[in-house]
Amino acid sequence: MSEEIMYNQQVCEEQTKYSENSDSDISDKLFNEEMDIEEHDVNCGNEECILNGRCNTNDLPAPSTLSDLIDGLHKIFAHQKINVDFVRNYMSMYKSNHRDWKKFAKFDQHRYTRNLVDEGNGRFNLMILCWNEAQGSSIHSHANSHCFLKVIDGAVEEELFQWPTDSESEHAMTPVQIGTVKRNEVKYMCDELGLHRVSNPSHTDKAVTLHLYSPPFNECTIFDERTGHQQKAQTTFWSKFGKRTPFGKTGGQCTIIEAENN
Ligand SMILES: [Fe+2]
């Protein structure tokens, strides 16, 4: 099944009408109307594709290194329309190699870290998240962006939640689904699929994940598991391009309500 997404926030807004349906139902209904556009993908606006007379992202070879993966993602996201299945499959084809990403993997004993790897020409952010034993995120949303999560070391647990229906009253949030994402597997997430929390369930092993967010964002909403109450949180980077981010300059804003990884 093809999953076409427009490169703007309209997608997630459109998906809301399918919020009662399963993941595959959402994909089917959302992207069917875009199918004919995919067949005429040469109109994506990418100069190379126009010259070749057809869109060539499906011709990309499997990335053998993280650098290859980044190069391929740049080509894919140069298009106006992005195929979610293709991105997910392309990221799956990269087989994690510690040598590729060790310079970005920065751990903190107190909380998990977000480490920027590539800014994707403004179309996406690629980052590596490092999870010490038993560290986890808050329950959070994704600011109408598309999230691809690939485990590159260890394994993580993903808990899915529905959006709270009533912001005035307090209701404990309980996961509707819990799953494990193993090394080299890729998960897709966006606001229309709900909320999630990611954690390293291991008390003996670290975990490392590679995340792609498109479009990039620097604020999301986090939720109190006990009450369902929500608040805005700035997303911050522990490091950028392998170098520690100066303290107090992580989010580009001075007033950080609460720094949250995602
Ligand atoms: Fe997330």
Boltz pocket constraint, residues with backbone or C-beta under 6 A from the ligand:
constraints:
  - pocket:
      binder: B
      contacts: [[A, 140], [A, 141], [A, 142], [A, 147], [A, 189], [A, 196], [A, 198], [A, 262]]
      max_distance: 6.0
